[in-house]
Amino acid sequence: MATNFDFLRQTTFSDDDIARMLRLKAPEDVKRLQERAYELTTDLLGDEVYLRGLIEISNICTANCRYCGIRKSNHAVSRYTLPRHVVIGCALAAARAGYGSIAIQAGERTDRHWVEWISGLLREIHERTVSDTLPLGLGITLSLGEQPYEVYAEWAEASGNPDGLRYLLRIETSNPELFHKLHCTPGRHEKNLEHRMTALRNLRRAGYQVGTGVMIGLPGQTVEDLVQDIRTFQTIDADMIGMGPYLLSKGADMVDCGMMAHDPLLRLSLNMIAATRLVLRDVNIAAATALETLEPNGRILGIMSGCNVVMPNITPQATRSSYQLYDNKSGTEVGAESNTKIESDIVRIAGRRLGLNQLGSSIHWQSRR
Ligand code: SF4
């Protein structure tokens, strides 16, 4: 008997519907799900894919998340913070190349010197990237971890561009027990899911487009957990989602837990992206670098499963190998210009076109506003 896929055309989905999408295995069934997610993306968001030039400004981190290769206790990592003029140079190059937006990522630090350093950086990026082509300056996505509301507000003010201001703070999992296992490191920097949710609410209050996400295929994670992850994205009323497969890192504290085999992990990751598109509809979804690390065509498959954002790494070549959240990270051996060309090719192969010189803000956020 032929499988009935009419349910993919619904506008609301039960938990059972979502679990059914996540469990699809037969290649023709997975393809039906991906095609529906791609079609809905085109209908709601058009055929443009937006660029976020990723600058990994520092790998210094005061936290100790067990899955992460740059956690504080990994003393094998050579630590760096890019000089301000280097970060500014990357941002100006991104603006010239038509990116429209950049993403600034670092480990988590809450000291006053760092907060003020970021504020000064944001001010200078804004002042130097306002132009006829980008009248509001570069859009900026910050990914700098959990901070007090006052810090989020200070950085929002410093960015000078409330229309292009975003923050990515992943919950990693909505299952409190699993979250605890991932973050149960002794000391004052142990993480707590409730604090993470409070930080996400504070980001909304401070005026950011709010992004979150999870790791897919974590040891001990179930399909029901992933269903609840999507429900939590809805509770947060997320504007953008950044998620990818869980990959091992030798520098992490979870090597003994292993990871899923390649094929089921890739399939589950793509099913999760497509299901998230069908349930959340008009949010931005990024095709993560982790997907490309797992599978050479990962980002093409991501776009074909409902992603509409790509994040070329424009960090200077010399420091990229020190920002290994997981092993063999994709793009670490490729120069910035080549990366841009690669992204352009990826988008074209996936049947899309690059949305150059645009903020590419989430339609979900624009509608709510
Ligand atoms: S996941 Fe982020 S906060 Fe946690 S150790 Fe890694 S860089 Fe630090």
Boltz pocket constraint, residues with backbone or C-beta under 6 A from the ligand:
constraints:
  - pocket:
      binder: B
      contacts: [[A, 61], [A, 62], [A, 63], [A, 64], [A, 65], [A, 68], [A, 69], [A, 70], [A, 71], [A, 72], [A, 106], [A, 107], [A, 108], [A, 145]]
      max_distance: 6.0
